[in-house]
Amino acid sequence: MILVAGAMIVAWMSDMTAKFGVGGAGVLIMPGIITNLPLMVFRGPGLGTNQVTSFSTNLWIALGISVLVVFVATVFFNKAELRIPLQRPNVQNDFSESYLPIRFLTSGSMPFMFTTTVFMIPSYIANFSPDSGFSRFTQAYINFNNPVGITIYCGVVVFLSYAFSFMNLQTERQAENLKKSGDYIFGITPGKDTQRYLNHHVVRLSTAANGYFLVVVATPLIIGLYVPGVTNFTFAYASILILVTIMDTTLDQLKTMYLRTQYDLL
């Protein structure tokens, strides 16, 4: 009861932040991510991860550089977008071209917020029948100590990335809005053809983004099979991805609020 009540309070705080403040639910989870980041590096989330105690100086330097590279790359990819030119017969505008933007990281950081939870669901289910073959399978493979577990974890990342990409963009609604406004993509029939066209680009961008996600996630997991403790950096990188997207959204909202104060009413 206490956990449910607390969750409802946090949900209400998130709604109030989205309505009256900036950042939405992101600003509520940022403190937890920041405070847990060192713990993730040194201890990991469990499931076969090891506590870091004996890294050499050179390895710490290499890992520190890798964290910086992931941060810079995530900032770059989070800002990157595909701009699809729009034809707007009902609007005459000589100052700029109209386009429909689709972000390279269409799914944002949402996959990393849920991947570990989804990865652990089979273990929770297996607890209902500890002596079953399914339970023995989860004990053997639902962890980061073997290639099978790493493959399953990466598969969950890819699946959630595609799912959240379509959830965030909502191509059916985008196509319907373009049709209602009279705007269209040159050479593409409004309606279902436009939706299929947008779906094609979402799949392309999500596939490319998944390549980046897998490099960030799988590399430490594979190295961690041979160098104990490196696995933990997978979850540090995931935290960085989440922080970058939240901070970027919050800064954009603050910038928009500031720009609104620079206009005078006629």
N, C-alpha and C positions, 0 to 999 in steps of 0.2 A: 504493500500500500504506500509506503514511504517513497519507494522508487518511482511508482506510477505518478504519485502526486508531484514529485520533483520534476519528472519528465514533462508533465503538463504545465508546470510553472515556467520551465525553460522554453517550451513551445510558445507560451503566451508572451514571454520576454522577446522571443525571436520575432513574433508578429508585430509587437510594438516597436521594435527596433527597425523593422522593414517599413513600417508605416510612418514613424516620426523621426527616425534617425538614419544612419548610414551603415552599410555593411551587412545588414540582415543577420541571419544566423551565424555568418562567418565570424563576426566579432566576438561571439559568445564562445566559439571553440578555439579561437586563436590562443588565449592564455594557456589552455590545457596542452595544446600542441607545442608551444614554446617551452613550457616547463618540463614536458616529457621528452623533448628532443635529446637532451644529454643522456637520459635513462635508456632511450632506444639505442643510442650509439654504444653504450657500455654493457647493456643487459639484453636488449632485444625483447620481442614480445613473447618469448617462449617457443614451443613447438620445435625444439631442436636447436634454437639459437644459443650461443655461448656468451658468457660474460667476458668482456675484454679486459685483460690484465697484463698481457706481455707483448704488445706491439713494439716493434723497433721504431727508432726515430724516423728512419727513412720511410717506413710504411705509414706512419702518422702523417708525414709531409705529403706523401702521395694521396692519401685519403682526403687530407684537407684540400688539396688542389682539386680533387675530383668533386668535392662538395661545392667548391666555387664554380667549377665548370657546369655542374648540373643547375646551379642557381642562375647563372647567366643564360644558359641555353633555354631554361624554362621561361625566363622573362621574355626572351626573343620569340620563342614559339607561341607563348601565350598572347603576344601582340600580333603575330602573323595572321593574315586572313586572306581568303579568296574573295575577290570582288567581282560579282557577276553583273555586267552592265544591264540596265533596265531601259526599256523604251516607255516613255511616259507621254502619250499623245494628249492627255488632258492638262499637262503642266508645261508651260513654256519657261524655261530657265536657261539663260545664257551664261550663268556664272560657274556652274559646276555640273559634272555628269552625275546621273543617278545610278546607284548600284545596290545590289543585295549582298551584304557581307556575310561570309561564313568563316568562322574562326578555324584556324588549323587545329587547335585543341578544342574541338567541338564539345567533347564530353567534359572539359575542364578537369578538375581534380576529383570529381565524384567517384571514379572507379577506385581510387586509393582509399577513400573513406569507408568503402564497404568490402573491399577484396578480402581482407583478413577474416572478417565476420563470415562471409560466404564460404571461405575456405575451411572454416572450423565447423560449419553446420553438420557435415557428416559425422564428426566426432561426437557432437551433442546427441545426434540420433542414435549412434552406436551405443551410448550409455544405457539405452533401454534394453539392450540384449547383449550383455558383455561377452557371452560365450559364442556368439554367432561368427560366421565367416566374415561378415561385413565389419564387425567390430575389430577382428584381427587385421583386416585390410587397412582400416583407418589408423590403427596403432602403428602399423608398419610404414605407411606411405603418406599419411596426412601430417607431414612435418617437412622441415627443410634440410634433413640429413641425407636425402636421396634424390636422384634425378627425377623419379616419378612424382614425388611431392612438388618439386620445383616446376615441373611441366604442368601439373594441375594448377598450381598457383598462377603461373603465367597465363594459362588458358582462362582462368577466372578474370584476370585483368583485361584480356582481349575482349571477352564476352561483355563485361560491364562497360567497356569503352564504347563498343558499338551501340549497346542499349541506351546509354546516357546521351550519346551523340544524337540519336533520333529523338530521344525524349526532350532534349534541350532545344533542338532546332524546330521540331514539329513541322515537317515538310508539307503535310496535308493542309495545315492551317496557313502556312506561308503561301502555298499555291492558291488557296481560296481567297486570301486577302488580296493578292495580286489581281486575281480575276475580278473581284468586286471593285477595286479601285481603277480598273482599266489598264493597269500597267502589265507589261509582258516582257519576256526574254526574246530577243530577236531570233526568229527561226523556230521558236518553240510554241506550240499551241497552248493557250491557257487551260488550266484545269489539270486533268490526270497526266498529260504529257509533261507539264511543268513540274508536277510532283515527282514523276519518274526521273526527270532531269536533275532535280535537287537531290533525290535519293542517291543518284549515281555519284554526285560530287561529295555527298556526305560519306559514302562508303570509301571513296578514294582518299579523302582527307583523314578519315578515321584509321584507315589502313596505314597511312604514312605516320600518323601520330602513334599508333600502336608499335610501329618500329622503334620510335624514340622511347616509348614506355618500356618496351622489352629490354632495350639496351640498359636503361636505368635500373630496372628491377632484376633482370636475369643475371647481369654481370656479377654483382656482389654475391648472389646466391650460388652461382657456379664456382666462383673463387672461394667462397666459404666452405665448399666441400673439401678443400685442400688446406686453406688457411683459417683456422678457427677464429670466429669473431667478426670476420669481414661480412658475413651474412647480415649482421645488424645494420649495416649501412644502407641496405635496401629500404629499411623502414625510416631511416633518417632522410634519404632521398625523397621518399613518399611524403614525409612531413614537409619538406621544402616545397614540393609541388603544390601541396595544399595551401601552404602559407602564401606562396607567390600569387596564386589565383585569387585568394581572399583579399590580399593587400591590393592587388590590381583593381579588383571590383570596388573596393572601398575608396581608393584614391580617385577612380573615375567619378564616383558619386560625389566626392568632396569637390572635385574640379567643376562638375556640373552645377553644384550648389553655389560655388563661388562665381561662376560666370553669370548666373542669374542675377547676382547683385550688381553687375556692371551695366545693366540695361535700364534706361529710363522710360517710363510710360509716356506715350504721346498725349 
